[in-house]
Amino acid sequence: MNVKIILSLILIGIVFLFVIQNVALVNIRFFIWNLSLSGALLFILLFTFGTIFGWFLHSYALHRKTAQKRV
């Protein structure tokens, strides 16, 4: 198996364990917004957003690198 796949599976397992243990409600206040949701849901949303954002940044960096090589 690929090392990246193994590390990804370990990270997902750690995130899953963390989420299971943190199901209490969390209050979020941002300027005028007030939001209450479970800590697990908040963590899943943040983890998903971070993963997608990192993937886009990596793709953009690769795109810039290949575009600079063409010039």
N, C-alpha and C positions, 0 to 999 in steps of 0.2 A: 504494500500500500504506500501511497505517497505520504510524505511527512506532513504536508500542508493539510491533507484530509484528516490525518490522525489528530493534529493540533486543533483543527476546526471542531472535530467531534468532542474532544476534551473540553474546549471552550464552551460549546453548546451544552454539554453535561453540567459544567459548573454553573452556567447561567440558569439552567433548569432547576438545579438544587437551590440556588439562591432565590429564585422566584417562588418555589414551593414554600420556603421558610418565611417569606415576607408577604403575607396576604392581608395585613392590617391596612385600614384606610389611611390615606395620606391627603392632607389639605395643601393645595397649591394656590398661592396668591401671586398674581402678576398684574401689576397696575390695578385695573378695575375688575379683572377677571378673578373669580373664585371657583376652584374646581376640587372636587373630592373623588378620588378613585383609589383602587387598591394599589399597594406598593408593587405587587407583582405585575399588574397591567402597566403601570408607569415604567417599570424597569424593562419590560418586553418592548414597549413602544420606543424607549430611548435606545435600547440595544439595536432594534431593527433600523431606526433612523440613522444611527451611527454606522452600521454596517453598509447601508445603502449609500450614505454620504461618502464613506471611505472608498467604496467601489467606484463611484462616479469620479472622485478625485484621482484615483489610480488610472482609470480609463482616460481621463483628460490629460494626465501627465504622459501616458504612453502615446496619445494622439499628438501632443505637442512635440514629443521626441521624434516621432516618425515624420512629422511635417517639417521639422528643422533639417532632417537628413536629406529631404528631397530638394531643398533650396541650395 
